[in-house]
Amino acid sequence: MTTAGRRPLILNAGINSTGYSAKSWRAEGRPWDRFLDYDHYLEAAEIAHSGALDALFISDHPALQRDNTSRPIHSFDPLILFSALAANVPDIGFLLTASTGYNSPYNLARRLATLDHISGGRVVWNAVTSFNPDVAANFGRDSLPDRVERYRRASEFITVVKQLWSSWDARAEGFPRADGALWDDASARRIAHDGEFFHVQGPLNVPPGPQGYPLIAQAGGSEQGIDFAGRHADLIYAPLLSIGAARGYTSDVRERALAHGRDPQSIRFVPGLVPVIAETKAQARTLHERLNGHDGEESLIGALVRRLSPALDGLAAHDVVDPERLAPVPGQRGPVGFTRAFYDVARSERITLRELARRSEGGHRLVIGTPDDVVADLLEWWDTGVVDGFTLQLPVLPDDLRLFVDEVVPRLVRAGARLDHYPQRTLRERFDLPLAENTPQLT
């Protein structure tokens, strides 16, 4: 526990590509194609480990993005990359993305359980439904299923995976038996799942690992996504742009969890955060503009208007944004979470267009300033109890990760919000979460 008597502030770090900023590939002194170099990811992992960060995060779309001026954000397969990192970097967790739309439950359950064993209980599965039509096309689908169907499939997928993960108790009492048997039909159970999307016999040929089985993460923002998160997620990293909006969102998710028979306090909220750090706040603001190729605040605001057009058309920088302009559109095909985040922050406070441009980067919340400014912001959110930590999205890798670990983490440790070491072996222990339901205790 921390000096505040609470669980330590959770800090996960995204290590996709060359960084979270679209123009991070152009960072001075760094090769543009470092996203193809394993040593680039190993360096990031070792930096995060030196700061005792909790987990590394990689998002994923198995498709080449259409914007050919931005860093290729998704390239290496997260599970394979994290398998390599797990062999070389101790302690730190691995939060990897895999789709419920374009995998089979048995194969994915087996791969994730294998990595959880190999890593000593350090795996979190970020379960996504894949909203990108290009992904569907790469897997032989003529069109992307609608949101309702995607989440219906996802819920069945996770149910099957959980059943598989707990289907073989390799250390059941009485085994090995005197007759040499290592299991029977009671200790290695067929799940015999016959559902709408999947027909799986089981049992899984990998038994539960050191933490029972991997944690599940989610970032639901749509009605279906929020319900899905309440039903299944252990960690939630949805974009939250204000404390007021965060209170409403977390309350909604906990109510869904309770309705699904779960302990509403068994969920950890770790929203995305983009820190832009410099010696002064003015320098940090200028850096924020330059990271995305802007030559000033006016250009920055114009880019936001273009992104959200026509919702913000005609607004001046000093105008307060009407939340109804930002309300999610019924039937929206793309990700609703980022749209909802803008809507929720406009509802929770009177925010001007200028302030909105400084509040979010790529959909996640921005914090701009000195290391002390960043620490004050993180502690303010943590002290409210509305979040358990943050999923960091560093603009440029590995440079901004090193800056955060060197300048922000020690301040958080001194403030009593973080530990400077890894006291627990598995992520379930670290995040104060119990072994998964129906999972046998392993000795």
N, C-alpha and C positions, 0 to 999 in steps of 0.2 A: 504494500500500500504506500501511497505518497504521504508527505507530511500533512496534507490536508485530510488524511483519513479516508480518501476515496481511491477508487481504481485509478491508475495513471491515465492521463490523457492519451488516447490511442493516436498514433501517427503512422499512416501507411503512405508509401511513395509510389506514384506512377512512374514507370520507366519506359514508356512507349517511345520508340524511334529516337529522334534527336532532341526531343523535348515536346512540351505541350504547345508552344507557340508554333504557328504554321510556318514561320520563317526561321525556325531554329536551326534548320540545315545550313543556314548562311552564317552561323556564329564564327566570329573571327578566331583563327588559330585552331579550328577543329575541322576535320575532313567532312565534307557534305554527306558522304556515304557511310558514315560511322554506324548507321542503323543496321548495316550488314556485317558488322564486326562483333563477334562474341565478346572480345575483350572490352568493348564499349559498355556492354551490359554488366559484365563482371566488375568493371570499375564502379559503376553506379551502385551495384549491390554491395560492394565492399565499403563504399562511402556511407550508404544507409546503415550498414551493420556497425560501422564505427560510431554512429550516433544512437545505436540501440533502437532504431526504428522498428516498428512491429512487423510490417509486411511490405513486400513489393507488389505492385499492381500492374497488370497489363490488360488493356481492353483489346477487343479483336473483332474484325470483320474479314472473313475469308474472301476478300475481293480487293482488287487494286482500285483505289479511289480515283474519281474522275478529275479532281483538281490537280493538274500536273505542275503547279507552281508551289504547292505545299509539300512539306516533308511527308514521305509515305508513312502514315501513322501506324498502319498495321502491315507487318511483313512476316517476321518469324512466328511460327506456331508457339503460343504461350506455354503449352504443356511441355513441349520438347525443350524450349529455352529454360524453363524453370527446373526441369530435371537436371540439366547441366549445372545450373547455378546451385541447386541443392547439394550437389556433390562437392562444391568448392567453397560455399559460404554457410557457416553454421548459424543456428539460432533464429534468423529472420524468417518470417512467413512468406508464403507465395499465394497471392490472390490472382487467380487466373480465370480468364473468360472462355466459356465454351457454350455453344448454342444448343438449345433444346429443339431447334427446328431442323438442324442439319448434322445431327449425330444420332446414334442408336443408344438407348439406355444401357444395355449390357456393356458395350465396348467402352463407353465413357465412364461408367461406374468402375470398371476394371482398371482403366488407366489412372483415374483419380485416386482410387484406393491404393494402387501400386506406389504412386508418388507420395502419398501420405505415409505409407510404411517406410519408404526409402528416406524420407526427410525427417522422420521421427515425429510426425503429427503437426506439420507446418502448412497444411493446404487449406485454402478457401476456394470454393468454386463460385465464380460470378456467373449465375445462370441468366442468359439473355435469350430473347425470342427471335432476334434478327429481323430488323425492320427494313433492311436494305434490299431493294429488288435485284441488285447485281449479285448478291449472295444467293438468292433464290435461283437466278439464272445459272450460276456456277454449279448448282446441285441438281440441275435437270427439271426445275420447277418453271412452268410457263409464266406464272404470276405469283406474287407474294400473297399468302393467305391473309385475310383481314385480322385485325387486332384480337377480336374475340376468339377466333379459332386458334391464333398463335398462343394465346395465354391458356386456352383450354388444353392444348397439346402440352404446353410447358408444365402445367400442374400435374398432368398424368405422368409426364416424363420424370419429374422429380419424385413423385410417389413411387414409381417403379425403381428408381435408383436407390432411394432410401431403403426399400424392401430388400433389394439386392445387397446393399452394404451390410445389413444385419442378418443375412440369410444363413451364414455359416459361422457358428461359434466353434472356432478351432480349438478352444481351450475349455470346452464343456466338461463338467464334472464327470469322471468315469472314463475319460479318454486320455491316452490310448487304452483300449480294453485288453483284457488278458488274451483274447483271441486274436489280437493284432489289429483290430479295427481302429481307425483314426476318427471316424465319424459314422453316423447313421442317419436315417431320414428325419430324425428329430433334431439333431445338432446341425445338419446341413439340409435346410428346408427348401423345397421347391416353392416358389412364390406363386406359380401358376396364374400369372396375370393375363387376363383376357379383356382388353379395354377397347376404347374407340380408336386409338391410334397405335397401340402396341400390344403384342402378344409375346410374353416372355416367360419361360419356364423357370429358370434359375435352378439351383442356387448359384451365387457368384463364386468363382474359384479363388477369390482373395478374401480372407476373413477381415474383420474390423482391425484397425490399427491402433496406435498409441493413444489417439484422442477419440476412439470410437470410430467415427468417420468424419470426413471433411466438413467444415463449416460451409454455409451457403450464403452468398451475398447477392444483393439485388438493388436496382436503382429505379424502381417503379414510380412513374409520375402520372400515368393515366389511371382511370378508375379501375381497370383490370389489373394494372401494374401494382397499385397500392394494395388491392386485395390479395394479390399474389404474394407481395412482400409480407403482409400480415400473416399469411398462411405458412410461408416457408422460410423466410430470411432470418439469418442470425446477425448479419451485418447489412446495413443499408447506407449507400453513399449517394443518394439522390441529391441533385443540386438544390441548395437552400440559400437564398440571398439575403435574408434578414432574420433576426431572432424571432420576430413576430410570426413570420411565415413558417419558420422552423417549428414553433410551438404548435401551430395548427396541423402541420404535416405529421409530426411525430405522434400527436394525440390521435389523429385519424388512423395511423398504422397500428398503434397499440389497441385501439378499439377493435380493429379487424382481427388482430391476433387473439384477443379475448374471445371474440365471436367464433373463432376456429378452435377454441379449446386450448390455446397456448398461454403461457405466462407472459403478459405484455411487457414485463421487465426483463425478459430474456432476449431482447433485441438491442444491438448496439448501433447507434447512429453515427456515421463517419462521413459527412457530406464532403463533396469536392471543394478544394481550396487552391487558388492560384496565387502564390506569394510573389510579389515583385519588389525586390529589396535593393536599396541603395543607401548611401551615407546620409542623404537628406530626403525628405518627402518630395521636394520639388524635383530632385534628380530621379527619384523613383517614378514620378508621373511622366517625366520625359522618356525614361526607359520603357515604360508601358507603351507609350506611343510608338517608339522606334521598333519595338519587338515585332509589330505587325506592319511595318512599313509606312507609318503615318508621320507626317512632319509637324504635327500639332494637334491640339484638342479638337479643332473644327473638323479635321479629317477623320479623327477617331469617332466623333459623333455621327458624321455622315455615313461611316461604315455600318454603325449600328442601325441607323434609319434604313439603309438599303437592305440590311439583313432581315429586318422585321417589317419591311414594307408589305402592304400599305398601312399597317397598324400605326406607324409613327409619322406618316407623311404629313407635312404642313406644320409640325411642331418646331418651336424655337428651342434653343438649348436651355433657356430658363423656365420653360413651360413645365408644369406638373403633369405627369403622365396619367391619363384616365385608365384605370385598370381594365375597363371593358374593351379598350382598344387591343389589349393583349390576351384576351380570353381565348383558351384553346378552341379550335374549330372542330365541331362535331365531325367525326369520320376522318380526322387527320391521319394520314398514313405513316408519317415519319415519327420520330421520338417526341412524345408529349411532355416528358420530364422537364426539358429546358424551357419549353413554352410555358408550362405551368409555373416554373420558377419566376419568370418575369411577371407573370400575372399575379402571383402571390405576393411578391415584394411590393408591387404597385398598390395592392389592396391593403397591405399592412402598414404602409407609411406614405406620406406625400413626397414622392420622389420625382425630381426633375429629370429631363432628358439627359442633361449633363451628368448628373449623379448616376443615372442608370448606365451610362457608358463607362463609368469607373467602377461599377459594382460587379460586372460579370465579364469573364473572358472565356470564350468557347462554351458558354452556358454555366460554368461553375463560378463560384464567388471569388472575387478579387480582393486581396488586401495589399495595399500599396503604401510603402513607407520604409522607415528604418527598421533594423532588427527589433528595437524596443517597441515600435509601433505594431509590428507583427505579433510580438509576444503579448502585448496588451489586448489586441483583438482576439487572439486565441483564448486567452484566459477569461476574457469577458464572456465569450460564448460558453466555455466550459463551466464557469461559475454558475451560469443559469441552470445547469443540469439538463438543458434541452438537447445537447449533443454529448457524445462520449469521446469524440475526437474528430480527426479530419483525414481525408484522402488527398494528399498533396499532389498537385499537378505542376511540376516545375517547368517554367518557360523554356529553359535551355539546359540540356543534359550534356555532361554531368556537372557543369559549372554551378548552376543554381542549386542543385542538390548539395554540393559541397558548401556553398554559402549558407544554406539553411542549417546544415549540420554543425558548421563551425560557429555561427553567430546566433542562431535562434534556439537550438536545442539546449546549449549550456544555460541559457537564461531560463528556459522552462524547468530545467533541473533545479536551478537555484530557487525558483519560485515554488518548488514542491509539487509541480504538476507532472513531472516525468522522472523516471529512474534512469541512471546512467549505465545500466546493465540489464541482462536478461535473467530474471529470477525463475521463470517457469519454462518448462521444456516445450509443451504443446500450446497451440493457439487457444484452445478451449480453456486451458488453465490461465493463460495470459489475459484473456478477455473475461475471465470469471464466468464462464458458461459451462453448464453440466455436460456430461457425456450424453450423446444423443439418445432419445427415447427408444427403448427396446434394444439398446446396444449393451451387450454384456460387459461388465467391468473386467478389464484385462490386468493381469498382474505382471 
